[in-house]
Amino acid sequence: MATLTGTTSTYGVGSAGGNREDLEDKIWDLFPDDTYIISNIDKVKANATYHEWLADSLVAAGTNINREGNDGEFSSIVSPARYGNYTQIFKKEFIVSGTQEVVNKAGRRTETARQLVKQMRELKNDVEYAVVRNQAATAGAATTGRSLGSIESWIGATAPSATAATQIVLATVAADGHVTAELASGAPGVAPTDAPAGSTGAFTVASLRLALQGAWEDGGNTDVILASAGVKNAINDFSGIAQRQVDVGRGAQASITGAADLYVSNYGTHRIVLHRHARSNVCLCLDTSMWALATLRGFQMQKLAKTGDAEKSSLLFEGTLVARNWEANSKVVGIT
């Protein structure tokens, strides 16, 4: 049937002709925030831009037999190691015009309030990212900022191995190009060196067990395995995964459980944490009691000086990562 001549339609009027737009009064945010580490490790106070602490360990156990009435044989006292890390300044800044703040907006009452919430989440994401990655500790200078040493940079070993228990387990022998210096004191001023391209291997249960054993032999009690999506998928197929059973009502559809939340090994029960910011070629085995977040300036919002017809806001955090005793942790590197 033909349309009669002179019929007014939406194609002829449009928004310019007076038809209102159909815009939902809501913003559907996708916020892939992930702050498991900074939310769950201990919090301490920093009082300077270089935060320090002491770490010590027991002498290896050995034969200890003495004669009756024998005089003492005194051994030299070994001083604790002195470690440190630099505080890093994290910032987010934005500016909103006076007009934008008062006009009618879809999905939010004020632009400033929305940006404060959104960018604070982004700021915490940035802190978490710095903590779990492979960043080196640097003192900064007049033209460069200070940077904290990340978890990966703290976990070192003299001789990484694909076949022996140690703090750094290679996913394959070919990944022997991966190096993280073993620290005796100070801060990790050199970022880990990854194995050359092509020198990687599949993540296996044998590699994970060696890493857990390496941390345990040095006194660690690994409670968290931090994994990227690819590493987590590999772990799901391992033996030793704690089984989960879910009761469902009669007539209800049962769910399929395909993810591993706990891994049970000879060295304890370890929570597997899927992490968006963990590097895909590394699996971190952590004793979370041996890490802390030291705060020099806590998460805060500041209104900046007004110089025009706009409101300026700044979000800030300054702090660093404390590796109380890095030898209680381990990692598998060179993962495909």
N, C-alpha and C positions, 0 to 999 in steps of 0.2 A: 504494500500500500504506500502510495507516495505521500511525502510531507507537503502540506499546503504552503503555498507561497506566503511569506510574511510571518511564518511561525518563529517566535523568539526561542532560541535554545541557549544552553550553557556555552556552546562554542562561540556564539556571537557576543555574549556578554562578558564572561570571564571575571576575574578579580578586579580588573581595571574598570569594568562597567558596574560594579557594585556588589557582585556575589562575594559572600564571605568565604575565606579560606577554611578548610576543614583540617586544622592542626591540633593534634592531641596536646593537652596541657600537662605533658609529662616528658621527661628526658629519660630514655632507656639507656642507662649507663652500663658499660662493660668495663669493670674494674678488676683486671687480673692482678690483684695485690697478693703478696705472699711474704709474710714477715715472721715465719715460724721461729727462726733463730733469735732475732732480737726480742721477740715476745716471750721466749721461754728460758733464755739463759739469765744468770744473775745480773743484777744492776749494782754498780758501784759508782763512787764519786771520783772524778778526776779534778785535780787542783792546778794542773799546769798543762802545757801543750804537749809535753812528753811525759806520759804516765808510765811508772815503773812498778815492778813487783819482784818477789824472790821465788825461786823454785828449787826443790831439792828432791833427792830420791835415796832409797836405801842401798847400801852396799849389797852385792849379790850374796845370798846365803852360802855358807861353806862349813867345813868341818871345824868344830870348836870344842877341843878336848884340852883340859889343863891338869897339871899335877897338883896334888894336895900340898898346900903350904907354899906354893910357888909365888914369887913376887910378880907384880903386874908388868905387862908388856904394852906400852901405850902407843896407840896409833895416832897419826896426824889427823887433825880435824879438817874436813873438807868444807869450805864455805859454800853456801847456796849460790846458785847461778842468779844473776841479775838481768832481768829482761825488761823490755819497754816497748811502747808503741806510740805513734804520733796521733794527736787528735785531728780529725778531718772536719772541715766546715761544709755542711750541706745546706743549700739555700734554694728556695723557690720564690720568685717575685712576679707580681702582676700589677696592672694598672687598669682601672675601669673609669670611663668618663662619667661625669655627673649626669649627663643626659641618659646614658645607657642604664644608669641605676634607677631612674624614675619612670622610664617608659614601660608600658605593659609588655611582659615577656611570657613566653610559653615555658611551662615546666619549672619555673623558679620565681620566687618573689623578688630576690635581689641577686645580682650577678656576683657581688663581692662575697656574700655568704656561700654561694655555690662553689666559687673558686677556692675559698678557704678549705672547705671539706675535700674537694677533689685534689687540690695540690698538696694538702697535708698527707693524703694517702700516697701520692706520687713521691713525696719526700721520704716517707718511711720505706717505700719500695727501693729508693736509691740507697738508703742506709743498709738495708738487707742485702742488696746487690753487692755493695762494696765488701760486706762482711764475709759472704760465702764464696767469693771469686778468688782470683789469683793475683791480686794487686800487691805491689811492693810498698813497704813503708818508706816515706820520704819526709825530710825535715822541712821542705819548702824553702822559699827565698822571697826576695822583694817582689819578684814578678811571677812566682808560681806558688800554688797552694800546697799545704801539707796533705799527705795521704796516709791512711792507716794500712797496716799490713793485714791482709785477708787470711781466712782460715787455711786456704790451700797453701799460702806462702809460709805459714808456720809449720806445717807438717812436713818434716824433712827426714832424710836418711842418707847415711854415708854410702850405702850400696843398695839401691833399689833392686828387687829381684822378682822374677816370675815364678820361682819355685820354692822360695823360702819365706818364712814369716818375718815381716819387717814393717816399718811405718809406711813405706811406699812399695806397693805390689804392682808389678807390671802386668797388664792384661795379656801381653805376649812378650817373648824374649826380644822380638824385634823392636819393642818400644823402649829399649835401653837408652834412647836419647833423651828421655824425660828425666830432668834433674831438679831437685829442690834441695838447696843447701841445708845441712843440719846445723842448727844454731846452738852455740855454747853460751851465748849471752847477747844482750842488745835486742835489736829489732830486725825483722826480715827485710833487708834493704834490696834484695834481688828477687824479682818475680820468678816463679817456676818456669823452666824451659820445657816445652812440649816436645814429644818425639816428632821426627820429620813426617811429613805427609806420607801416608801409605804404611807407616810403621805402627799400626794399631791392630787390636784383636778383639774378639767377642768377649763380653763380660760373662764369666763363668762362676759357678758356685765354689770351685777350687780357689779362685782368686779372692773371693769374698772371705772365705774361711782363713786364708793366709793373712789377710789384712786384720781381721778380728783377733787372730792369734797374736799378731805382732803387737797390737795395742795392749792386749791382756798380759803378755809376757813382761811388759814394762810397767805394769801396775794399773792399767786403765780398765774401766768397766764400761764398755761401749753400750750406750742405750739408744742411740739414734743412728740410722743409716740414711743419709741425705742423698736423694737420687733425682736425676732428671727423668723426663718421660721415657726416654729410650732405655735407660738403666732400670727404671721401675718395671717396664715391660719384661725385661730379661729376668728380674728377680721373681716375678710372678710365676715363672716356670720352674723355679728351684725346688728341690726337696728341702724339707725343714720348715716350710711355711706353716704357721699355725692355722689349723682349719677352723672355719666359722660355720656354725649351724644356726639357722633362723627358723623359728616356729611360725607357721602361718595357719590361719583359721581354715576350717573345712570349707571347701569350695573356693578359697582364695587362690590366686595364681602365685606360685612360688617365684622368688627372684633368683637370678643367677649371679653368684658371687665370683668375680674374676680378678679380684685385686688382693694383693698380699699386704696386710697391715703390720704383721709381726713376723720376724724371722727368729727361729730358735736354733741356737748353735751350742757347741760345747762351752762357749764363753758367755752365755747368758741369753736373755730374750731382748731382742732389739726392735725398736719401733721403726718402721720404714716410712719415711716422710717424702712424698712427692713434692718436688720443689721447682718452681718456675725459673729461678735464677741460678740454680746449680749448673755448672758446665756439663755438656753432654758427654764429654770424654773422661769424666772423673766421677768416682763414687766416694763419698766422704763417710767414714765410720767414726762417730764422735762420742766422747764422754762429755756430755753437756755440763757436768759439774765442774769441768776444767776450763770453762769459758765464761766470760762476763762482758757486759757492755758498760764501759766507763763513760760517764757523762760530764762534760765540762759546762756546756750550756744545753739545757733540755729542750725538747720540742716546744717551739713558741711562735706566736704571731706578733708582728710589730707593724704599726701604722707608720709609714715613712712621711717625711716632710712634704707638704702640699705645695707644689710650684705652679699649678695651673688648674684648669677645670676638670680635675680627675682625682680619684683616690688611689694612692699607692700602698701596697701591702707586701710584706716580706715574711716568709716562713723560714725558720732556721733550726738547725740542730748541730751541735759540735760535740764530738765524742770519739771514742776509739774502741778497738777490740782488745780484750785482755785474754791472752793465752796462758792461763795459770800454770799449766804444765803440758806442753804440746805433745810430749811423748806418750800420753794416755790416749792418743788418737792415731788414726791411720787413714790411708786412701788407696784406692785402685786407680791407676792412670793408664792412658793409652787405649781407652775403650773405643771401639768402632762406633 
